[in-house]
Amino acid sequence: MRRTGTRWSAARQWVGQEWAEVRRSVRSACEEAGPERDTLVQSLKAAGAAILAWALCGWWFQAPMALLAPWTAIAMVGSTVYQSLRTGAQQFAIIALGTVWASGAMALTRDRSMTSMLLTLPFMMLLGNYRRFGSQGIYGATTALFVITAGVSSTSTVGHRLLETLIGAVIGLLVNALVLPPVHLRSVRDRLGRVAQETADLLDAMADGLREEDGLAGAEGWHLRATRLTVSLQDVSDARRWATEGSRWNPGSRLRRTGPTPPPFADDMRWGRVCTRALAVARTLAGIREDPELSRPSPDFFRQLSDVLGQAAVICVRETELLTSAEPDTPRDDRDAVAGEARAGLDALTEVFRRQEGTAAAVGGELLLEARQLVTELDSA
């Protein structure tokens, strides 16, 4: 019963966290420009392209396999216009192959669905893994299923299916290219700002925790949060790729306000190193808590380390403001002042470290080294 209660409690906590994240995303999409709003726009565009494709093929033309048009249109509304063109060619090729192969199998087996699936699906699944088709390979097998379950394999029907696929691809491409075409220049700055804010929150949590009586009680949670920073860094990398790819063959570069220029790639590398140092501090603190045989540094050492981490958190907050503020001069002046306080805090931490002995000195030395490198990386901007 106790174990069941613990599982239900963990499940409720997970549901609560997910619901809070959903509400935050919805609020961000409604209130400000950013990745959430971009996702909302692209989702609505994909839905609109599918509805338009169905209205043209299913309602107006009364096509026999009209489902292929909205099916193709949805997949054509990609993250960038270039991606739509590239994946569109891949998708049309694999869908055409799936249509022709399945229709041929139906004709060969005289419209026997089970036998046609045996002749079609193994081959189409293998062909879908061919790297030239990218992530679109699965559409060959699914299209073949649609064709086989429809149960008709005449030459005119095959032509209709190919035409409907082409219509859906063209509609999806035009919607993505002409209706609020995605530019993504702002996404790099937004996601870097999130990395800075998440790092600030982590460092602030560690600083607050180390001031308490049992300062390492939350060490495992800090370590888990630090490992999640790698996901945010990957988001930055994806946004950088989208920004580069988004300007290729994109009328949105002229039709839409693109916003500020993305920060230089060197900022991505610097924040990667900052997150690595924060992870190292969190991992060391978690290791101290888990190993009872290690002698912990003195409370004075932890208090001074707390001050340094708190100042590092403030630097991260100022970096967030620099990335998002329209007038960055004031945050930059504040950041430089806090960086000076952090360097002074490191000097004080070094003095306290010299009074440590035994394994406490070894553990304290590792924390001192990582904290010093963390501040150095933050101060290198």
Disulfide bonds with the S-S distance in Angstrom:
none
